[in-house]
Amino acid sequence: VGPRLFFQRVPEGKVVKNRVHLDVRVGRGLVGDERLAALEAECARLVGLGAARVRLLRADGVNESCLVMQDIEGNEFCLD
C-alpha cells in the first residue's frame, strides 16, 4: 500500500551530484497508447507543479515507454 522505493545498483560510477534516480510508477500494467496516455497525464500534472519534461523514451520491444523528467532542482526522475 502506498509508494515504494526500490534502490538498484548500477555499473556506472558517480558523474554528477544527482546520485539517486527515482522511477515513479504511473503506467503499471498498461501498454501502448494506454500507457502513453497515463504517462502524459501525469507529466502534465507534474509540469503544473514545477517539474520539467526532458524526453520521452519510446517502447523498444524490450522496455515499455517512459518519460524522463526533472524536478525544480534539476534532478532527473522517470515516469514509468
C-alpha positions in Angstrom: 0.0 0.0 0.0 1.3 3.4 -0.9 4.6 4.5 -2.6 7.6 2.1 -2.6 11.2 2.9 -3.2 13.5 0.5 -4.9 17.3 1.0 -4.8 19.1 -0.6 -7.6 22.9 -0.8 -8.1 24.2 0.4 -11.5 27.6 -0.2 -13.0 28.3 3.5 -13.8 30.2 5.5 -11.2 29.2 8.8 -9.8 29.4 11.5 -12.5 27.3 14.4 -11.1 25.7 15.4 -7.9 22.4 13.5 -8.5 23.2 10.0 -7.2 19.6 8.8 -6.8 17.3 8.5 -9.8 13.6 7.8 -8.9 11.2 5.9 -11.2 7.7 6.9 -10.4 5.2 4.1 -11.4 2.4 5.6 -13.4 1.5 3.1 -16.1 1.8 -0.2 -14.2 0.2 -2.9 -16.2 -0.5 -0.6 -19.1 0.9 -0.9 -22.6 0.9 1.0 -25.9 -1.3 4.0 -26.3 -3.0 3.5 -22.9 0.4 3.6 -21.2 1.5 6.8 -23.1 -1.8 8.5 -22.1 -1.2 7.7 -18.4 2.4 9.0 -18.7 1.3 12.2 -20.5 -1.4 12.9 -18.0 0.9 12.6 -15.0 3.6 14.6 -16.9 1.1 17.5 -17.4 0.2 17.4 -13.7 3.8 17.5 -12.6 4.7 20.2 -15.0 2.0 22.3 -13.4 3.7 21.8 -10.1 7.1 23.0 -11.4 8.7 19.8 -13.0 10.1 19.9 -16.5 9.7 17.3 -19.2 13.1 16.2 -20.6 12.3 13.4 -23.1 10.1 10.5 -24.0 11.8 7.1 -24.3 9.5 5.1 -26.6 8.9 1.4 -26.2 11.7 -0.6 -28.0 10.3 -4.2 -27.9 12.1 -4.9 -24.6 11.1 -2.0 -22.4 7.9 -0.1 -22.3 7.8 3.7 -22.8 8.8 6.1 -20.0 9.1 9.8 -19.6 12.3 11.4 -18.2 11.5 14.5 -16.1 13.4 17.0 -13.9 12.3 18.3 -10.5 12.7 22.0 -9.8 16.4 21.5 -8.7 17.3 19.7 -11.9 17.3 16.2 -10.5 16.1 13.6 -13.1 13.4 11.1 -12.4 11.3 8.9 -14.7 7.6 8.4 -15.1 7.4 4.6 -15.7 
